[in-house]
């Protein structure tokens, strides 16, 4: 890991490389020596933040400060030998400035994606998570596959009519995604919504970087920089994520009326 002073210089260079019009009313970058633990997700570290001035709620122009946590980068590099500090500095600075740009116009796409990644980490850890968070992920790949990327995990939703649901419960279900036939056994389909994980069929690190760059207009080879780093993902980031299939039974109109309170 590079020394603190060199880290500060690289952060400033990354910040000044962003066109000035995107940095209007953005101060910093402020570099903090300590690491910063995520306040809600156990083990998750925060690499950077975009902190808004307290008076923003009063209706004035949005003023923000970009903050990076040197200690969090040290921790991420310790967990993951492939962690590229230089690339992550650049993309974390871009990420936080983009928060300022989007927040000042009320565009929540990046905030929603950050939230989805937090919920996905909770899912990975076996904690309670918000339903259907993956819908805030980025569309990925062939439109016919209907895949959404959240970090390195890919999500695919399948909603079956009642008759097809019963057939799947009896005979099982085979889906072809990412060039693989995915078998779901009928006796594993119990509740009206089931989640099945297929390890290693998500995005590789290279695919994740390329997709993030494409989605945000940074060029095909631009690196990715998340605001936060998950413990599991960082420790094994040389491997692909998972492909998660969400299988749901379509509710009939009769079911809706049955569930209405009397």
C-alpha atoms as an extended CHARMM CRD file, in Angstrom:
* protein
*
       262  EXT
         1         1  UNK       CA              0.0000000000        0.0000000000        0.0000000000  PROA      1               0.0000000000
         2         2  UNK       CA              1.3100000000        3.4550000000       -0.8980000000  PROA      2               0.0000000000
         3         3  UNK       CA              2.1710000000        5.9650000000        1.8840000000  PROA      3               0.0000000000
         4         4  UNK       CA             -0.4740000000        8.3940000000        3.0920000000  PROA      4               0.0000000000
         5         5  UNK       CA              1.1380000000       11.4560000000        1.4990000000  PROA      5               0.0000000000
         6         6  UNK       CA              1.3940000000        9.7730000000       -1.8990000000  PROA      6               0.0000000000
         7         7  UNK       CA             -2.2110000000        8.6610000000       -1.5540000000  PROA      7               0.0000000000
         8         8  UNK       CA             -3.2560000000       12.2820000000       -0.9370000000  PROA      8               0.0000000000
         9         9  UNK       CA             -1.4340000000       13.4210000000       -4.0790000000  PROA      9               0.0000000000
        10        10  UNK       CA             -3.0840000000       10.7610000000       -6.2310000000  PROA      10              0.0000000000
        11        11  UNK       CA             -6.5230000000       11.6690000000       -4.8640000000  PROA      11              0.0000000000
        12        12  UNK       CA             -5.9640000000       15.3470000000       -5.7290000000  PROA      12              0.0000000000
        13        13  UNK       CA             -4.7670000000       14.4360000000       -9.2370000000  PROA      13              0.0000000000
        14        14  UNK       CA             -7.8630000000       12.2950000000       -9.7970000000  PROA      14              0.0000000000
        15        15  UNK       CA            -10.0900000000       15.1150000000       -8.5850000000  PROA      15              0.0000000000
        16        16  UNK       CA             -8.4590000000       17.7710000000      -10.7690000000  PROA      16              0.0000000000
        17        17  UNK       CA             -8.7150000000       15.4970000000      -13.8200000000  PROA      17              0.0000000000
        18        18  UNK       CA            -12.5170000000       15.7980000000      -13.6570000000  PROA      18              0.0000000000
        19        19  UNK       CA            -13.8170000000       18.6770000000      -15.8390000000  PROA      19              0.0000000000
        20        20  UNK       CA            -14.3740000000       21.8090000000      -13.7070000000  PROA      20              0.0000000000
        21        21  UNK       CA            -18.0510000000       22.1140000000      -14.6430000000  PROA      21              0.0000000000
        22        22  UNK       CA            -18.7590000000       18.8650000000      -12.7900000000  PROA      22              0.0000000000
        23        23  UNK       CA            -16.8600000000       20.0700000000       -9.7260000000  PROA      23              0.0000000000
        24        24  UNK       CA            -18.8160000000       23.2750000000       -9.2080000000  PROA      24              0.0000000000
        25        25  UNK       CA            -19.7250000000       23.6760000000       -5.5360000000  PROA      25              0.0000000000
        26        26  UNK       CA            -17.6790000000       20.5770000000       -4.6480000000  PROA      26              0.0000000000
        27        27  UNK       CA            -14.9190000000       21.0440000000       -2.0810000000  PROA      27              0.0000000000
        28        28  UNK       CA            -12.0960000000       18.7610000000       -1.1190000000  PROA      28              0.0000000000
        29        29  UNK       CA            -11.0310000000       16.1700000000       -1.6790000000  PROA      29              0.0000000000
        30        30  UNK       CA            -10.6030000000       15.4990000000        2.0180000000  PROA      30              0.0000000000
        31        31  UNK       CA             -8.4930000000       12.4500000000        2.8630000000  PROA      31              0.0000000000
        32        32  UNK       CA             -8.9940000000       10.8370000000        6.2850000000  PROA      32              0.0000000000
        33        33  UNK       CA             -6.3100000000        8.5390000000        7.6880000000  PROA      33              0.0000000000
        34        34  UNK       CA             -8.7160000000        6.2040000000        9.4430000000  PROA      34              0.0000000000
        35        35  UNK       CA            -10.8570000000        3.5030000000        7.8800000000  PROA      35              0.0000000000
        36        36  UNK       CA            -14.6160000000        3.8980000000        7.8580000000  PROA      36              0.0000000000
        37        37  UNK       CA            -16.9190000000        0.9680000000        8.5740000000  PROA      37              0.0000000000
        38        38  UNK       CA            -20.2970000000        0.8600000000        6.9200000000  PROA      38              0.0000000000
        39        39  UNK       CA            -22.9040000000        1.9140000000        9.4450000000  PROA      39              0.0000000000
        40        40  UNK       CA            -25.4800000000       -0.7220000000        8.4810000000  PROA      40              0.0000000000
        41        41  UNK       CA            -23.6880000000       -3.7100000000        6.9280000000  PROA      41              0.0000000000
        42        42  UNK       CA            -21.3750000000       -5.7980000000        9.0820000000  PROA      42              0.0000000000
        43        43  UNK       CA            -17.8290000000       -6.0130000000        7.7320000000  PROA      43              0.0000000000
        44        44  UNK       CA            -18.3960000000       -3.6270000000        4.8480000000  PROA      44              0.0000000000
        45        45  UNK       CA            -15.9090000000       -0.7660000000        4.5400000000  PROA      45              0.0000000000
        46        46  UNK       CA            -16.5710000000        2.6220000000        2.9720000000  PROA      46              0.0000000000
        47        47  UNK       CA            -13.9060000000        3.8710000000        0.5740000000  PROA      47              0.0000000000
        48        48  UNK       CA            -15.3940000000        7.3180000000        0.0290000000  PROA      48              0.0000000000
        49        49  UNK       CA            -18.3750000000        9.5780000000        0.5800000000  PROA      49              0.0000000000
        50        50  UNK       CA            -20.0020000000       12.6490000000       -0.8840000000  PROA      50              0.0000000000
        51        51  UNK       CA            -21.0970000000       14.7200000000        2.1190000000  PROA      51              0.0000000000
        52        52  UNK       CA            -23.6460000000       17.4610000000        1.5080000000  PROA      52              0.0000000000
        53        53  UNK       CA            -23.6390000000       20.7240000000        3.4140000000  PROA      53              0.0000000000
        54        54  UNK       CA            -26.1760000000       20.7740000000        6.2730000000  PROA      54              0.0000000000
        55        55  UNK       CA            -28.2030000000       23.6580000000        4.7950000000  PROA      55              0.0000000000
        56        56  UNK       CA            -29.0180000000       21.8560000000        1.5360000000  PROA      56              0.0000000000
        57        57  UNK       CA            -32.4870000000       21.0150000000        2.8710000000  PROA      57              0.0000000000
        58        58  UNK       CA            -33.1510000000       24.7340000000        3.0960000000  PROA      58              0.0000000000
        59        59  UNK       CA            -33.4730000000       24.9780000000       -0.6570000000  PROA      59              0.0000000000
        60        60  UNK       CA            -30.1360000000       26.5300000000       -1.6190000000  PROA      60              0.0000000000
        61        61  UNK       CA            -27.6350000000       25.2590000000       -4.1730000000  PROA      61              0.0000000000
        62        62  UNK       CA            -26.1450000000       21.9110000000       -3.3190000000  PROA      62              0.0000000000
        63        63  UNK       CA            -22.6700000000       22.1450000000       -1.7900000000  PROA      63              0.0000000000
        64        64  UNK       CA            -20.7110000000       18.9380000000       -1.2040000000  PROA      64              0.0000000000
        65        65  UNK       CA            -17.3820000000       17.6550000000        0.0860000000  PROA      65              0.0000000000
        66        66  UNK       CA            -15.6900000000       14.5750000000       -1.3420000000  PROA      66              0.0000000000
        67        67  UNK       CA            -14.1100000000       12.4160000000        1.3620000000  PROA      67              0.0000000000
        68        68  UNK       CA            -11.8320000000        9.3990000000        0.9010000000  PROA      68              0.0000000000
        69        69  UNK       CA            -10.7490000000        7.0750000000        3.7130000000  PROA      69              0.0000000000
        70        70  UNK       CA             -7.1070000000        6.0400000000        3.4350000000  PROA      70              0.0000000000
        71        71  UNK       CA             -7.5210000000        3.3650000000        6.0960000000  PROA      71              0.0000000000
        72        72  UNK       CA            -10.3360000000        1.7520000000        4.1120000000  PROA      72              0.0000000000
        73        73  UNK       CA             -8.0790000000        1.4810000000        1.0700000000  PROA      73              0.0000000000
        74        74  UNK       CA             -5.3990000000       -0.1040000000        3.2650000000  PROA      74              0.0000000000
        75        75  UNK       CA             -7.9320000000       -2.6270000000        4.5280000000  PROA      75              0.0000000000
        76        76  UNK       CA             -9.2600000000       -3.3900000000        1.0280000000  PROA      76              0.0000000000
        77        77  UNK       CA             -5.7110000000       -3.9320000000       -0.2610000000  PROA      77              0.0000000000
        78        78  UNK       CA             -4.9840000000       -6.2380000000        2.6670000000  PROA      78              0.0000000000
        79        79  UNK       CA             -8.0670000000       -8.3470000000        1.9510000000  PROA      79              0.0000000000
        80        80  UNK       CA             -7.5500000000       -8.5200000000       -1.7960000000  PROA      80              0.0000000000
        81        81  UNK       CA             -4.0920000000       -8.8780000000       -3.4140000000  PROA      81              0.0000000000
        82        82  UNK       CA             -5.5930000000       -7.8110000000       -6.7790000000  PROA      82              0.0000000000
        83        83  UNK       CA             -6.9570000000       -4.5220000000       -5.4080000000  PROA      83              0.0000000000
        84        84  UNK       CA             -5.5540000000       -1.7960000000       -7.7060000000  PROA      84              0.0000000000
        85        85  UNK       CA             -5.1260000000        1.2560000000       -5.4880000000  PROA      85              0.0000000000
        86        86  UNK       CA             -4.4750000000        3.7120000000       -8.3320000000  PROA      86              0.0000000000
        87        87  UNK       CA             -7.5510000000        2.6180000000      -10.3040000000  PROA      87              0.0000000000
        88        88  UNK       CA             -9.7570000000        2.5720000000       -7.2260000000  PROA      88              0.0000000000
        89        89  UNK       CA             -8.6800000000        6.0850000000       -6.2320000000  PROA      89              0.0000000000
        90        90  UNK       CA             -9.6790000000        7.4200000000       -9.6520000000  PROA      90              0.0000000000
        91        91  UNK       CA            -13.0150000000        5.6580000000       -9.7320000000  PROA      91              0.0000000000
        92        92  UNK       CA            -13.9220000000        6.3940000000       -6.1170000000  PROA      92              0.0000000000
        93        93  UNK       CA            -13.3130000000       10.1130000000       -6.7090000000  PROA      93              0.0000000000
        94        94  UNK       CA            -15.4190000000        9.9620000000       -9.8820000000  PROA      94              0.0000000000
        95        95  UNK       CA            -18.0950000000        8.0390000000       -8.0250000000  PROA      95              0.0000000000
        96        96  UNK       CA            -18.4040000000       10.6460000000       -5.2840000000  PROA      96              0.0000000000
        97        97  UNK       CA            -18.3860000000       13.6170000000       -7.6620000000  PROA      97              0.0000000000
        98        98  UNK       CA            -21.0740000000       11.8830000000       -9.6890000000  PROA      98              0.0000000000
        99        99  UNK       CA            -23.1470000000       11.6800000000       -6.4940000000  PROA      99              0.0000000000
       100       100  UNK       CA            -22.9800000000       15.4750000000       -6.2780000000  PROA      100             0.0000000000
       101       101  UNK       CA            -23.9550000000       15.9190000000       -9.9410000000  PROA      101             0.0000000000
       102       102  UNK       CA            -26.8900000000       13.5090000000       -9.7030000000  PROA      102             0.0000000000
       103       103  UNK       CA            -28.1240000000       14.6910000000       -6.3210000000  PROA      103             0.0000000000
       104       104  UNK       CA            -28.2910000000       18.3320000000       -7.3650000000  PROA      104             0.0000000000
       105       105  UNK       CA            -30.7620000000       17.4170000000      -10.1350000000  PROA      105             0.0000000000
       106       106  UNK       CA            -32.6700000000       14.8430000000       -8.0970000000  PROA      106             0.0000000000
       107       107  UNK       CA            -31.4290000000       11.8380000000      -10.0730000000  PROA      107             0.0000000000
       108       108  UNK       CA            -31.1820000000        8.8370000000       -7.7640000000  PROA      108             0.0000000000
       109       109  UNK       CA            -29.7210000000        6.0990000000      -10.0030000000  PROA      109             0.0000000000
       110       110  UNK       CA            -26.3140000000        5.9640000000       -8.3090000000  PROA      110             0.0000000000
       111       111  UNK       CA            -27.7840000000        6.1720000000       -4.8110000000  PROA      111             0.0000000000
       112       112  UNK       CA            -30.1670000000        3.3520000000       -5.7150000000  PROA      112             0.0000000000
       113       113  UNK       CA            -27.3040000000        1.2280000000       -7.0070000000  PROA      113             0.0000000000
       114       114  UNK       CA            -25.2750000000        1.8160000000       -3.8340000000  PROA      114             0.0000000000
       115       115  UNK       CA            -28.3310000000        0.8320000000       -1.8080000000  PROA      115             0.0000000000
       116       116  UNK       CA            -28.7990000000       -2.3250000000       -3.8880000000  PROA      116             0.0000000000
       117       117  UNK       CA            -25.1750000000       -3.3290000000       -3.2870000000  PROA      117             0.0000000000
       118       118  UNK       CA            -25.6710000000       -2.8450000000        0.4610000000  PROA      118             0.0000000000
       119       119  UNK       CA            -28.8010000000       -5.0100000000        0.3960000000  PROA      119             0.0000000000
       120       120  UNK       CA            -27.0120000000       -7.6490000000       -1.6530000000  PROA      120             0.0000000000
       121       121  UNK       CA            -24.2350000000       -7.8460000000        0.9100000000  PROA      121             0.0000000000
       122       122  UNK       CA            -26.8670000000       -8.3560000000        3.6040000000  PROA      122             0.0000000000
       123       123  UNK       CA            -28.3100000000      -11.1810000000        1.4960000000  PROA      123             0.0000000000
       124       124  UNK       CA            -24.8570000000      -12.7340000000        1.1810000000  PROA      124             0.0000000000
       125       125  UNK       CA            -24.4020000000      -12.5780000000        4.9500000000  PROA      125             0.0000000000
       126       126  UNK       CA            -27.7880000000      -14.1410000000        5.6650000000  PROA      126             0.0000000000
       127       127  UNK       CA            -29.2550000000      -10.9350000000        7.1020000000  PROA      127             0.0000000000
       128       128  UNK       CA            -32.6960000000       -9.5160000000        6.3590000000  PROA      128             0.0000000000
       129       129  UNK       CA            -32.7710000000       -7.4600000000        3.1590000000  PROA      129             0.0000000000
       130       130  UNK       CA            -35.2690000000       -5.3200000000        1.3020000000  PROA      130             0.0000000000
       131       131  UNK       CA            -37.3490000000       -7.2490000000       -1.2540000000  PROA      131             0.0000000000
       132       132  UNK       CA            -36.5270000000       -6.9240000000       -4.9500000000  PROA      132             0.0000000000
       133       133  UNK       CA            -33.5330000000       -4.6780000000       -4.3410000000  PROA      133             0.0000000000
       134       134  UNK       CA            -31.8820000000       -6.1680000000       -7.4470000000  PROA      134             0.0000000000
       135       135  UNK       CA            -34.2500000000       -4.1510000000       -9.6390000000  PROA      135             0.0000000000
       136       136  UNK       CA            -32.0530000000       -1.1330000000       -8.8540000000  PROA      136             0.0000000000
       137       137  UNK       CA            -29.1260000000       -2.9310000000      -10.4850000000  PROA      137             0.0000000000
       138       138  UNK       CA            -27.7590000000       -2.1490000000      -13.9410000000  PROA      138             0.0000000000
       139       139  UNK       CA            -29.1630000000       -3.9720000000      -16.9560000000  PROA      139             0.0000000000
       140       140  UNK       CA            -26.4910000000       -6.2790000000      -18.2840000000  PROA      140             0.0000000000
       141       141  UNK       CA            -25.9060000000       -8.2880000000      -21.4480000000  PROA      141             0.0000000000
       142       142  UNK       CA            -28.5530000000       -9.5260000000      -23.8530000000  PROA      142             0.0000000000
       143       143  UNK       CA            -31.9390000000       -7.8920000000      -23.2380000000  PROA      143             0.0000000000
       144       144  UNK       CA            -33.6370000000      -11.2720000000      -23.6980000000  PROA      144             0.0000000000
       145       145  UNK       CA            -31.7840000000      -12.6180000000      -20.6580000000  PROA      145             0.0000000000
       146       146  UNK       CA            -33.1830000000       -9.8140000000      -18.4660000000  PROA      146             0.0000000000
       147       147  UNK       CA            -30.1340000000       -9.7810000000      -16.2090000000  PROA      147             0.0000000000
       148       148  UNK       CA            -29.3220000000       -7.0450000000      -13.7080000000  PROA      148             0.0000000000
       149       149  UNK       CA            -25.8690000000       -6.5620000000      -12.2270000000  PROA      149             0.0000000000
       150       150  UNK       CA            -25.4140000000       -5.6860000000       -8.5640000000  PROA      150             0.0000000000
       151       151  UNK       CA            -21.6910000000       -5.6160000000       -7.9350000000  PROA      151             0.0000000000
       152       152  UNK       CA            -20.4130000000       -8.8410000000       -9.4470000000  PROA      152             0.0000000000
       153       153  UNK       CA            -23.6340000000      -10.7500000000       -8.9060000000  PROA      153             0.0000000000
       154       154  UNK       CA            -26.1880000000      -11.0960000000      -11.6950000000  PROA      154             0.0000000000
       155       155  UNK       CA            -29.9110000000      -11.3860000000      -10.9660000000  PROA      155             0.0000000000
       156       156  UNK       CA            -32.6080000000      -12.9200000000      -13.1630000000  PROA      156             0.0000000000
       157       157  UNK       CA            -36.3140000000      -12.8940000000      -12.2790000000  PROA      157             0.0000000000
       158       158  UNK       CA            -38.7370000000      -15.5380000000      -13.4930000000  PROA      158             0.0000000000
       159       159  UNK       CA            -42.4570000000      -15.1770000000      -12.8130000000  PROA      159             0.0000000000
       160       160  UNK       CA            -44.5600000000      -18.2430000000      -13.5750000000  PROA      160             0.0000000000
       161       161  UNK       CA            -48.3460000000      -18.4810000000      -13.9540000000  PROA      161             0.0000000000
       162       162  UNK       CA            -50.0160000000      -20.7770000000      -11.4250000000  PROA      162             0.0000000000
       163       163  UNK       CA            -50.1960000000      -23.7610000000      -13.8110000000  PROA      163             0.0000000000
       164       164  UNK       CA            -46.5270000000      -23.4700000000      -14.8240000000  PROA      164             0.0000000000
       165       165  UNK       CA            -45.5710000000      -23.0280000000      -11.1840000000  PROA      165             0.0000000000
       166       166  UNK       CA            -47.2120000000      -26.3220000000      -10.2630000000  PROA      166             0.0000000000
       167       167  UNK       CA            -45.5220000000      -28.0130000000      -13.2220000000  PROA      167             0.0000000000
       168       168  UNK       CA            -42.1470000000      -26.6610000000      -12.0900000000  PROA      168             0.0000000000
       169       169  UNK       CA            -42.7770000000      -27.9190000000       -8.5720000000  PROA      169             0.0000000000
       170       170  UNK       CA            -43.5160000000      -31.3680000000       -9.9710000000  PROA      170             0.0000000000
       171       171  UNK       CA            -40.9200000000      -31.6850000000      -12.7530000000  PROA      171             0.0000000000
       172       172  UNK       CA            -38.3360000000      -29.0540000000      -11.9280000000  PROA      172             0.0000000000
       173       173  UNK       CA            -37.1760000000      -26.2370000000      -14.1900000000  PROA      173             0.0000000000
       174       174  UNK       CA            -34.2320000000      -25.7120000000      -16.5510000000  PROA      174             0.0000000000
       175       175  UNK       CA            -33.0980000000      -22.2070000000      -17.5170000000  PROA      175             0.0000000000
       176       176  UNK       CA            -30.3390000000      -21.3710000000      -19.9710000000  PROA      176             0.0000000000
       177       177  UNK       CA            -28.3470000000      -18.3020000000      -18.9490000000  PROA      177             0.0000000000
       178       178  UNK       CA            -24.7370000000      -17.2590000000      -19.4630000000  PROA      178             0.0000000000
       179       179  UNK       CA            -24.2890000000      -20.2680000000      -21.7580000000  PROA      179             0.0000000000
       180       180  UNK       CA            -25.1970000000      -22.7130000000      -18.9930000000  PROA      180             0.0000000000
       181       181  UNK       CA            -28.2280000000      -24.9240000000      -18.3440000000  PROA      181             0.0000000000
       182       182  UNK       CA            -29.3510000000      -24.1780000000      -14.8000000000  PROA      182             0.0000000000
       183       183  UNK       CA            -31.3210000000      -26.9820000000      -13.1440000000  PROA      183             0.0000000000
       184       184  UNK       CA            -33.7760000000      -26.1780000000      -10.3670000000  PROA      184             0.0000000000
       185       185  UNK       CA            -35.2120000000      -29.2520000000       -8.6980000000  PROA      185             0.0000000000
       186       186  UNK       CA            -38.9500000000      -29.3100000000       -8.1370000000  PROA      186             0.0000000000
       187       187  UNK       CA            -38.6390000000      -30.2600000000       -4.4660000000  PROA      187             0.0000000000
       188       188  UNK       CA            -36.6080000000      -27.0740000000       -3.8950000000  PROA      188             0.0000000000
       189       189  UNK       CA            -39.5620000000      -24.8920000000       -4.9210000000  PROA      189             0.0000000000
       190       190  UNK       CA            -41.6430000000      -24.4440000000       -1.7910000000  PROA      190             0.0000000000
       191       191  UNK       CA            -42.6420000000      -20.8280000000       -1.1720000000  PROA      191             0.0000000000
       192       192  UNK       CA            -44.2640000000      -18.3810000000       -3.6000000000  PROA      192             0.0000000000
       193       193  UNK       CA            -40.8450000000      -16.7590000000       -4.0760000000  PROA      193             0.0000000000
       194       194  UNK       CA            -37.5800000000      -18.6740000000       -4.0410000000  PROA      194             0.0000000000
       195       195  UNK       CA            -33.9950000000      -17.5360000000       -4.5500000000  PROA      195             0.0000000000
       196       196  UNK       CA            -31.4500000000      -19.8730000000       -6.1240000000  PROA      196             0.0000000000
       197       197  UNK       CA            -27.7290000000      -19.0820000000       -6.2600000000  PROA      197             0.0000000000
       198       198  UNK       CA            -25.3800000000      -20.4410000000       -8.9200000000  PROA      198             0.0000000000
       199       199  UNK       CA            -21.8310000000      -19.8290000000       -7.7570000000  PROA      199             0.0000000000
       200       200  UNK       CA            -19.2660000000      -18.4280000000      -10.1570000000  PROA      200             0.0000000000
       201       201  UNK       CA            -21.6830000000      -17.5950000000      -13.0040000000  PROA      201             0.0000000000
       202       202  UNK       CA            -21.8260000000      -13.8850000000      -12.2500000000  PROA      202             0.0000000000
       203       203  UNK       CA            -19.4990000000      -11.1920000000      -13.5620000000  PROA      203             0.0000000000
       204       204  UNK       CA            -15.7530000000      -11.6220000000      -13.6210000000  PROA      204             0.0000000000
       205       205  UNK       CA            -13.7370000000       -8.6280000000      -12.3880000000  PROA      205             0.0000000000
       206       206  UNK       CA            -12.9770000000       -7.6710000000      -16.0040000000  PROA      206             0.0000000000
       207       207  UNK       CA            -16.6480000000       -7.8890000000      -17.0160000000  PROA      207             0.0000000000
       208       208  UNK       CA            -17.6780000000       -5.8370000000      -13.9910000000  PROA      208             0.0000000000
       209       209  UNK       CA            -15.1960000000       -3.0610000000      -14.8310000000  PROA      209             0.0000000000
       210       210  UNK       CA            -16.1630000000       -3.0240000000      -18.5120000000  PROA      210             0.0000000000
       211       211  UNK       CA            -19.8870000000       -2.9250000000      -17.7570000000  PROA      211             0.0000000000
       212       212  UNK       CA            -19.5180000000       -0.1420000000      -15.2240000000  PROA      212             0.0000000000
       213       213  UNK       CA            -17.4520000000        1.8770000000      -17.6850000000  PROA      213             0.0000000000
       214       214  UNK       CA            -19.9660000000        1.3310000000      -20.4900000000  PROA      214             0.0000000000
       215       215  UNK       CA            -22.9410000000        2.2390000000      -18.3130000000  PROA      215             0.0000000000
       216       216  UNK       CA            -21.3430000000        5.4550000000      -17.0670000000  PROA      216             0.0000000000
       217       217  UNK       CA            -19.5690000000        6.6030000000      -20.2120000000  PROA      217             0.0000000000
       218       218  UNK       CA            -15.9850000000        6.2200000000      -19.0090000000  PROA      218             0.0000000000
       219       219  UNK       CA            -14.7750000000        4.1990000000      -21.9930000000  PROA      219             0.0000000000
       220       220  UNK       CA            -14.4050000000        0.4590000000      -22.3930000000  PROA      220             0.0000000000
       221       221  UNK       CA            -11.2010000000        0.1330000000      -20.3870000000  PROA      221             0.0000000000
       222       222  UNK       CA            -12.0160000000        2.4970000000      -17.5380000000  PROA      222             0.0000000000
       223       223  UNK       CA            -11.7200000000        0.9430000000      -14.0650000000  PROA      223             0.0000000000
       224       224  UNK       CA            -14.5060000000        0.6910000000      -11.5570000000  PROA      224             0.0000000000
       225       225  UNK       CA            -14.5290000000        2.3770000000       -8.1660000000  PROA      225             0.0000000000
       226       226  UNK       CA            -17.2510000000        1.5910000000       -5.6380000000  PROA      226             0.0000000000
       227       227  UNK       CA            -18.0060000000        3.7760000000       -2.6750000000  PROA      227             0.0000000000
       228       228  UNK       CA            -17.9560000000        0.6940000000       -0.4760000000  PROA      228             0.0000000000
       229       229  UNK       CA            -16.2070000000       -2.6450000000       -0.4550000000  PROA      229             0.0000000000
       230       230  UNK       CA            -17.8500000000       -5.7980000000        0.8100000000  PROA      230             0.0000000000
       231       231  UNK       CA            -15.8130000000       -8.2290000000        2.9180000000  PROA      231             0.0000000000
       232       232  UNK       CA            -16.5510000000      -11.3450000000        0.8880000000  PROA      232             0.0000000000
       233       233  UNK       CA            -16.2120000000       -9.6890000000       -2.4970000000  PROA      233             0.0000000000
       234       234  UNK       CA            -12.9360000000       -8.0580000000       -1.6040000000  PROA      234             0.0000000000
       235       235  UNK       CA            -11.4070000000      -11.2370000000       -0.2380000000  PROA      235             0.0000000000
       236       236  UNK       CA            -12.1400000000      -13.1970000000       -3.4120000000  PROA      236             0.0000000000
       237       237  UNK       CA            -12.4130000000      -10.5590000000       -6.0810000000  PROA      237             0.0000000000
       238       238  UNK       CA            -10.2740000000      -12.5120000000       -8.5380000000  PROA      238             0.0000000000
       239       239  UNK       CA            -13.2870000000      -14.8060000000       -8.9500000000  PROA      239             0.0000000000
       240       240  UNK       CA            -16.6240000000      -14.2300000000      -10.6490000000  PROA      240             0.0000000000
       241       241  UNK       CA            -19.7290000000      -13.3720000000       -8.6850000000  PROA      241             0.0000000000
       242       242  UNK       CA            -22.8720000000      -15.4810000000       -8.5290000000  PROA      242             0.0000000000
       243       243  UNK       CA            -25.8770000000      -15.7740000000      -10.7960000000  PROA      243             0.0000000000
       244       244  UNK       CA            -29.0110000000      -15.4590000000       -8.6880000000  PROA      244             0.0000000000
       245       245  UNK       CA            -32.3440000000      -16.6850000000      -10.0410000000  PROA      245             0.0000000000
       246       246  UNK       CA            -35.4720000000      -15.3330000000       -8.3600000000  PROA      246             0.0000000000
       247       247  UNK       CA            -38.3930000000      -17.6490000000       -9.0700000000  PROA      247             0.0000000000
       248       248  UNK       CA            -41.8300000000      -16.2420000000       -8.3080000000  PROA      248             0.0000000000
       249       249  UNK       CA            -45.3670000000      -17.5620000000       -8.5550000000  PROA      249             0.0000000000
       250       250  UNK       CA            -47.6350000000      -15.0810000000      -10.3140000000  PROA      250             0.0000000000
       251       251  UNK       CA            -50.4480000000      -14.0130000000       -8.0710000000  PROA      251             0.0000000000
       252       252  UNK       CA            -53.9290000000      -14.4590000000       -9.4310000000  PROA      252             0.0000000000
       253       253  UNK       CA            -56.6080000000      -11.8050000000       -9.0410000000  PROA      253             0.0000000000
       254       254  UNK       CA            -58.4470000000      -14.1680000000       -6.7100000000  PROA      254             0.0000000000
       255       255  UNK       CA            -55.3700000000      -14.3170000000       -4.4610000000  PROA      255             0.0000000000
       256       256  UNK       CA            -55.3550000000      -10.5160000000       -4.2170000000  PROA      256             0.0000000000
       257       257  UNK       CA            -58.9560000000      -10.3930000000       -3.0650000000  PROA      257             0.0000000000
       258       258  UNK       CA            -58.4120000000      -13.2240000000       -0.6050000000  PROA      258             0.0000000000
       259       259  UNK       CA            -55.6040000000      -11.3050000000        1.0690000000  PROA      259             0.0000000000
       260       260  UNK       CA            -57.5450000000       -8.0620000000        1.4390000000  PROA      260             0.0000000000
       261       261  UNK       CA            -58.4520000000       -7.3010000000        5.0670000000  PROA      261             0.0000000000
       262       262  UNK       CA            -62.1260000000       -7.6730000000        5.8920000000  PROA      262             0.0000000000
